Amino acid sequence: MSAKYDVVIVGGGIAGLSLASALAGKCSVALLEAEQSLGYHTSARSARQLIPSYGPPVVQELTMRTLELIGTHEGTRPEPVLSPRRFMLIGDEDAVRQQSSGFMHQISHAEALEICPALKPESFTAAGLDSGSFACNASLLLEDHRERAMTGGVDILTGAKVHSAQRLGSGWELGAGQEALQTDVVVNAAGAWADELAVLSGVEKLGLQPYRRTAAIVDVEHPLPPGCPMVASTGSFYFRPDGRQQVLISPSEAVPSGPEDARPYPGDIEALITRLNAVTTMGIGNVSRAWTGLRTEAADGIPVVGFDAEAPGFFWLAGQGGYGFQTSSGIAELAADLILAGQGGGTFPADSPASRTAAALAATRMSIRS
């Protein structure tokens, strides 16, 4: 016999978990994760930085709302999820100007060198600083969402890859691992596999594209000073402190990929180390560990949030790209309100944050199928 739920969320990364915690106690919910552990893929491979100046305007709005929502729970956790860590962008005048926003202000070359003395002066000509950026304890945030979801009655099933999905009357029937489930709403929070889940469900895919992003933790001869920001060169690399003696580095690449358990390509980290040793004085040596995650995007670069116009009860929560953690709580708030309203749970107030975000997304993308 099939277990029955109001909502079944497919995907146990930050998107699915944050929605599960937002819906907990408001309707019956199950969350399905194909892997044996939650947050296994991209959510476990985050740069762990929330940057208000990063992304298009609607993403920046979602980021600010996420920071606000995470902050409301900080006093209830054993340690904070957020801690201040500035973000600095370097490059030439035109590139920095184009990528700066209202949350970032341009600073002088001398100020940038004072903030991050590891940079060689000749490696850039312009810089911008986002002083409202935060380091994020991603593991703690994932666990916080998991605990709140389970406390609110959400059933979380791991090792439960969806192998069948079909419309059943006014709802859906899913097969996942050894389980059979019935639900009114299927939430597609499957990350790089979102289009595959749509096809399996008989829903037209959206052309979501996963992109590779590699990173590594490295030892350095000259550690970055306390208070050093995350530093990104316009489109070619970024680095930030990781503890007192190590640094996280990334080539900031965006190479198209299929959905997979991605791993670094041979030579990518070595080439990045050579580049960074040429433009900084860190003296990068041993690689402690390296990984590759997949950042899945829609063609317009805007997260996809909402019911599919052609498949009743099929809800998209995908395409967060590199904005997953920094938009997670804001998107979950919006998605939960849309789902509950669709189930006859009323509508959110016109002046609520979710309503403003919905209007911003509508202004950016008229519908899921536009």
N, C-alpha and C positions, 0 to 999 in steps of 0.2 A: 504493500500500500504506500502511496506517495505521501510524504509530509507536505503540509500546506502552509504557505506563508503569504503575507501581503507583498513582500518585496524580497527578491533574491539578488544579491550583489555578487557578480562574478569578478574576482580579482581582489587579492589580499595585500595590495601595496598601500601607499599613503592615501590614494584617492578612495579606494574601497573602504579602508578602515575608518577614515575620517567621516565618510558618509554613514557607515554603520553606527558610529558613536552619535552622530547627529540625529539619526532615526530611532535610536534605542529608547524603548519605553513608549514610543508614539504609535508603533504598529509592529506586527510580527515580521522579523527579519532573519534571513540566513545569509551568511557570507561564505563563498566557495573559493578556495585557493588550490590551484593545481599542484603546487609544490608542497613539500612536507612542512615547510615553515612559512610564516607570513613575512612580507617585505623582502622576499628573496632576490628579486631582480633589480630593477632600477632604483627602488626605494632603499636598498641596502648599499647603493653605490653613488650616493649624493655627495655634492661638494659641501653640504651642510652650511649654507649661507643664504640668508633671506635678504634680498636687495630691492628696496622700494623703487630704485631708478632703473631696474632691469625689466625690459619687455615693453610691449605696446600699452597705451593708456588703460585699457580694460584690465590687463594683467596687473598693472601697478595699483589699480583700485582694489582688485582682489587681494593683492599682497598686503595692502594697508589694513584691510578688514581681517585678514588672517593674523597679522601681528596683534591686532586688537583682541581677537577671540582667544588666541593662545595666552595672551597676557591675563585674561580674566581667570584662568585656571592656575596661574603660576604659584599662588599661595597654597594650593592643595597638593603640590607635588613635593617629593623629598628633596629635589634639586630643580633649579630652573631649566626650562627648555631653551630659553633665549638668553644670550649674553651679548653686550654690545661689541661689534667688531666692524670697523669702517671698511668701505669698499673704494678702491682707487683705480681709476681707468687711465691708462697712459697710451700715447700714440702721437700722431701729428695733429696739428691744429684742426684741420677739417674733420678728421675721423672722431676726435674727442667731442667736437662741437655737435656733430651729427648724432652721436650716441648719448649725449648728455640729456637730462630731462629736468623737470622742476625739482626733483629730489636730489639732484647732483649739481654742485657748483664748481666752476673751473677754478683751479689754483695755479700758482706760479710754478715754474720749473724748480726754483729753489725750495719752495714749500714741499713739493713732492719728494725731493731728495731728503729733506729733513724728516718727513714722515716715514719714508722707507730708504734709509741710507744704503741698503744692499744694491739699489739700482745704480748702474753706471750712467753718468750724466749724458753721454752721447747716445744712449739707447732710446731716448724719447725727446720730444720737444714740447709736449703739452700734456696736461693732466686734469682730471676732474675727480672730485671727492664726494662720496655719499656718506654722510656722517650718521644717517639713520639706519644703517645696515646692521644685521645681527647674525652672530653665529647661532646655529641651531643644533641642539642635541637630538638628532634625527631618531636614534634608537629609543630615547625616552619618550618622544612624541608619539611614535608608533605604538609603544607599550601603553601609553596613556589612553590612546584611542581604543586599543584592544580591551583594556580594563573597563572603560566606560561602556563600551558596546556590550560586553558580557554581563556587566552589572545590570544593564538595561534589558537583558533577556535575549540578546542576539545569539543565534547558534552559529559558531564558526567551525567550518569543516575544512581541514587541510588534506592534501593528497586526494583532492576531489576535482579532477579535471573534467570539465563539461564535455561529454561525448555525444550528446543529443539534445536538441532543443526544438520544440514545435509549438505552434499555437494550439490551444485546447479550449474550445468554446470562447469565452471572453478573456481567458488567461493564457498561461504558458505551462508546459510540462518539460522538465529538464532531467536528464540523466547525468550524474556527476560521480565518478568513481563507482562505488557500489550503491549510491543513493539515488532515489527517485524523488523529485520535488515538484510541487505545483505552486504557482504564484501568479498574482495579478500583474506584477511588474518585474521585468528582468532589467537589471542595471549592468550595462557593459562597461566595467572598469578594468578591462583586461590588458591595458597598457599596449605593448607592442603587438599583442595578439587580438586587439579590438576588432580589426577588420575580419580576422579569421572567425571570431565568435559570431559576428554578424552573418557571414556566409553560412556557417553551421546552422544559424537560426532562421535561414531563409530571408534575411534582411539584406538589402543592397548595401554594399560596403561604401565607405566614404573616401577611400584613397589615403588613409592615414599612413604616414611613412616613418618608420623607426630610423634614427640616426645614431651612429656610434659616438660615444664620448669616453675617452680613456683618462685615467688618473693614476697617480702613484704616490706613495708615502716614501720619502727619501731622507737619508741622513745628510747633514750639511756640516762643513768645516766651520762655518761662521753662522750660528743661529740668528734668526731674525729677532730684532729687539722686541721687548714687551710692548704691546699696543700696536704692533705693525698691522696694517690692514690687509685684507685680501687685495691683491694687485692683479689686474687683468690688462694685457695689451690688446688693443682693438683687433679682435678676431684671430689672434695667433697663439696665445698661451695665457694661463693664469697660475698664481701660486698664493699660498697663505700659510701662516704658522700652523703646525699640528703638534701641540704640546710645546715643550721647551727646546727640544733638540732636533725636531724633525719638521719637514715642510711637505705640504700637499702640493703637487704640481699637475698640470694638465695641458695638453696641446690644444685644447678647446676645439677639437675637430668636429665636423658634422658630416660623416661619411654614411651614405645610405646603406641600410642593412635589411635583411629579412628578420622576422621575429626569432630570436635565439638566445641561448645563454651565452652572451658575448664574452670574448676574451681578448686581451691586447694583441695586436699584430706584432710579430717580431720586428724589432728595430725602432718602433714608434717611441718608446720611452727613452731609449738611448739617444735618438735624434733630438728629443726635447731637452735632455740633460745637456747635450752639447750646446744647444741654443741658449739655454738659461745660464750656463756657465760663461757664455760670451757676453751676456748683457747684465749680469749681476755678479756680486762678489761672494755669493753664498758658498761656493765650493761644493757642489753637489757630488756625493760619492755613492754609497751603497743604496740600492733600492730595497726597502723593507718589504713592500708588497705593492702590487699593481692590479688594476681591474678595468673593465669596460662596461658601461651601462648603455642602455638604449633610450633615447629621448624621442618620443613619438609625437609627430606634429600633423595637423591638418595643413592643407595647401596655403591657407592664409595665416598660419601661425597662431591662431586663436583657439583656446580650449573649446572642446565640443561638449556642451552641457544642455541636455533637454531630451524630450520625447521625440522619437523618430516620427516624422509626419506621415509616413506610409506604413508603419508597423505598430499598431496599437499596443501599448504596454511595454514597448522596447525603449529603454532610456539610455542615452549615451553619456558616459562620464569618462572622456578620453581626450587624447591630443593635448595633454598638458605641457608637452615639450620639456624644456629645462626649467619649468616653473612649478613643478609638482608640489614640493614642500611649501614654497612661499605663497601658493594660492590655495592650499589644501583646505583649510578651515573655511575660507570665504566661499569656495566652490561647494563644499559640503553643505553649508548653510543654505545656499541657493538651491542646490539639488534636492535637499530634504524638503524645502518648502514647495518646490515644483511637484515633487512626487506626492506629498500629502494633499496638496490642492487638487491634483489629478485624481486622487482617490475620494474626493468629496470632503476633504478635511479643511475646506475654506481656502481663502487666498491670503497672502501676506499683506500687511498694511502698505499703502502706497508710498509712505515715507520711510519704510524699513530699509536697512542695508541690503537685504536680499532683493527688494524691489528695485533699488537703484542699480544693483549689479545686473539684474535681468534686463533693465532698460539699456545699460551700457553694452551688454552682449548683443541685444537685439539691434542696436544701432550699428554694431560692427558686422554682424552676420544676421540677415533677416530671418533665416530659419536653418534648421539642421541640413536641409537639402539645397540651400541657395548656392 
